[in-house]
Amino acid sequence: MIFNIQGVLAPVFAPVDEKGNINFDIIPRYAQFLNNSGINGILVGGTTGEAVTMTVKERNDLLEAWVKTARPLDMKVIAQIGGVPLPDIVEMAKFAQEVHADAIMTLPELYYKPRTVEHLVSYLAVVAKAAPSLPLIYYHFPMMSGVDVNMSEFLTLASSRIPTFKGMKADLGVAVQVADQLAADQRIFIANHQIAPAVLMGHESSIATVTNIFPELVQSIVEAVKSGDVFQAKIQQEHLNRLVNIITSHGDFVPSMKEAMELVTGIAMGPPRLPLLPLGESSKKSVADNLKALNVKTFSP
């Protein structure tokens, strides 16, 4: 199995209407915006995509819509299928294979949490078996999942037990820890906006929420580091840090980022789905004002 997904990917938001229903009509414009901005791969159903607030049918329908839209644009699609009971994950893994997603990603079991490497790998093996033609990526997010086993031991065992296992979405600390264990077709997708230090350490693939909003800036940081212009990379990374800080200082991460997406790109993602709550009007205004103060061109308000 050849795994050729790499580089800067966007974990797409869930487009939602005012009633909380998935707004499929937004997807073509959204995909075209990312593609025009040089983004050639997406993750559907991640934390940014609010997948755990959806039914299995909604998740499958959303994935199918993204695959159909992304394929003519030559964009890779990874389906995050975790966060629900195992039978549902197996069902979504099979569906991802049927609609020809390019890979699947999964969280660990979130209630009967795996406490050992053996338990976690055994769980992932069941998921992988449901979609044997698709590469499998593990979503390591202990802050939300509560699962934090030894990642070096995990990578060794998963690589030996699961033929389709191709790496993880994780933070830079994990990437550095396991770097010397990665096979040629395995990689760590950096999960946050600390792009410059990650690329400096040899990890240029990422799946960060800010890529949706500032795709050119994220890619510019990658290229600055790769070209050896560390000073420029530092300046741009500091600017990205400031942008993230002002966006997320007024509310929960996903609602804040969805608001910023509309302000910066003009593409309305709609409100977050329950149990997440939208930003209040004063917070929305503060985010808009702070973005303008950093010379970011915004749409109304």
FENTA-V170289 format. One record per pair of residues at least 4 apart in sequence whose ideal C-beta (glycine too) atoms are under 6 Angstrom apart, sorted by the first residue. I is the first residue (numbers start at 0). J is the second residue. D is the distance in Angstrom with one decimal. If there is no record, write none. Layout:
# FENTA-V170289
((I;J;D) (I;J;D))
This chain:
# FENTA-V170289
((2;134;4.6) (2;165;4.3) (2;184;4.5) (4;40;5.7) (4;75;4.8) (4;102;5.9) (5;204;4.7) (6;204;5.8) (7;205;5.7) (7;210;5.9) (7;217;5.6) (7;218;5.5) (8;40;4.0) (8;42;5.9) (8;206;4.7) (9;33;5.5) (9;38;5.1) (9;41;5.2) (9;210;4.4) (9;211;5.0) (10;42;4.2) (10;45;4.1) (10;47;4.2) (10;206;5.1) (10;208;6.0) (11;41;5.1) (11;43;5.9) (11;48;5.8) (12;47;5.8) (12;257;5.6) (12;268;4.5) (13;48;4.9) (13;49;4.5) (14;22;4.2) (14;25;3.8) (14;268;5.5) (15;19;6.0) (15;22;5.9) (15;269;3.7) (15;272;6.0) (16;20;5.1) (16;22;4.6) (16;269;5.7) (19;272;5.6) (21;57;5.9) (21;61;5.8) (23;64;5.2) (25;29;5.4) (26;30;6.0) (26;64;5.4) (26;68;5.2) (27;68;5.5) (29;266;5.6) (30;68;4.7) (30;69;5.7) (31;35;6.0) (33;38;4.1) (34;72;4.5) (36;214;3.8) (36;215;5.9) (37;218;5.6) (38;214;5.2) (39;74;5.4) (40;75;3.8) (41;76;5.8) (42;77;4.7) (42;79;5.8) (42;206;5.2) (43;62;5.1) (43;65;4.9) (43;78;5.5) (44;48;5.1) (44;50;3.8) (44;58;5.7) (44;78;5.9) (44;79;3.8) (45;79;4.7) (47;208;4.6) (49;272;5.4) (50;58;5.7) (51;82;4.1) (52;272;4.1) (53;57;3.9) (53;58;5.0) (55;87;5.0) (59;94;4.9) (62;78;5.1) (63;98;5.0) (65;69;5.6) (65;76;5.7) (66;76;5.2) (66;98;5.0) (66;100;5.9) (69;74;3.8) (69;76;5.1) (75;101;4.5) (76;100;5.0) (76;101;5.4) (77;102;4.6) (77;104;5.4) (78;95;4.1) (78;100;4.4) (78;103;5.2) (79;104;4.5) (80;88;5.3) (80;91;4.0) (80;92;5.6) (80;103;5.6) (80;105;5.4) (81;105;3.8) (81;106;3.1) (82;106;5.2) (83;87;4.3) (88;126;5.8) (89;129;4.4) (92;103;5.5) (92;126;5.6) (92;129;3.8) (92;130;4.1) (93;129;5.2) (95;100;4.2) (95;103;5.1) (95;130;5.8) (96;130;4.1) (96;132;5.7) (96;133;5.4) (102;133;5.6) (102;134;4.2) (103;130;5.5) (103;133;5.1) (103;135;5.7) (104;136;4.2) (104;138;5.2) (105;126;5.2) (106;138;4.8) (106;144;5.5) (107;113;5.5) (107;119;5.7) (107;144;5.6) (107;146;4.4) (108;122;5.7) (109;144;6.0) (112;145;5.6) (112;146;5.2) (113;118;3.8) (113;119;4.0) (113;122;5.9) (113;146;5.8) (116;148;5.0) (116;152;4.7) (116;153;4.9) (116;156;5.5) (119;148;5.7) (120;156;4.8) (120;157;5.1) (120;160;5.5) (124;160;5.9) (124;161;5.4) (127;135;4.6) (127;161;4.9) (127;163;5.0) (134;163;5.5) (134;165;4.2) (135;163;4.8) (135;164;5.2) (136;165;5.9) (136;166;5.6) (137;167;4.7) (138;168;5.0) (139;167;5.0) (139;169;4.1) (140;144;5.3) (141;146;6.0) (141;147;3.8) (148;153;5.6) (150;173;5.0) (150;176;5.7) (150;177;5.7) (151;176;5.9) (151;177;5.6) (153;157;5.8) (154;177;4.8) (154;180;5.1) (156;160;5.9) (157;161;5.4) (157;164;4.6) (158;164;5.8) (165;185;5.3) (166;185;4.4) (166;186;4.7) (166;187;5.7) (167;187;5.5) (168;188;4.5) (168;190;5.1) (168;206;5.5) (169;173;3.8) (169;187;5.6) (169;190;5.9) (170;190;5.6) (171;193;5.9) (171;197;5.1) (174;187;4.0) (174;202;4.7) (175;200;5.8) (181;185;4.4) (186;204;5.1) (187;202;5.5) (188;204;5.0) (188;205;5.9) (188;206;4.6) (189;197;4.3) (189;202;5.6) (189;205;4.1) (191;207;5.8) (192;207;5.0) (192;209;4.7) (192;239;5.8) (192;243;5.3) (193;197;6.0) (194;217;5.8) (194;220;4.5) (195;220;5.2) (195;224;5.6) (195;232;4.5) (195;236;3.9) (197;202;4.5) (198;203;4.7) (198;221;5.3) (198;224;4.1) (199;224;5.4) (203;221;5.6) (208;256;5.2) (209;213;5.5) (209;243;5.9) (210;214;5.4) (210;217;4.9) (211;260;5.7) (212;259;5.4) (212;260;5.3) (212;263;5.0) (213;217;6.0) (215;219;6.0) (216;239;5.8) (219;235;5.8) (220;232;5.6) (220;235;4.8) (220;236;5.6) (222;226;6.0) (223;228;4.6) (223;231;4.5) (223;232;3.8) (224;232;4.6) (232;236;6.0) (244;248;6.0) (245;289;3.9) (246;255;5.2) (246;259;4.5) (246;286;5.9) (247;252;5.6) (247;255;4.9) (249;282;3.9) (249;285;5.3) (249;286;5.9) (250;254;5.4) (250;255;4.8) (250;278;4.6) (250;282;5.4) (253;271;5.8) (253;275;5.9) (254;271;4.5) (254;275;5.6) (254;277;5.5) (254;278;5.5) (257;268;4.4) (258;278;5.4) (258;283;5.8) (258;286;5.9) (259;263;5.8) (260;264;5.8) (260;268;5.1) (261;267;4.9) (261;268;6.0) (262;287;5.5) (262;297;4.5) (265;298;4.3) (270;277;4.4) (271;275;3.7) (271;277;5.9) (278;282;4.1) (278;283;5.0) (287;297;5.7) (287;300;5.6) (290;295;4.2) (290;297;5.4) (291;297;6.0))
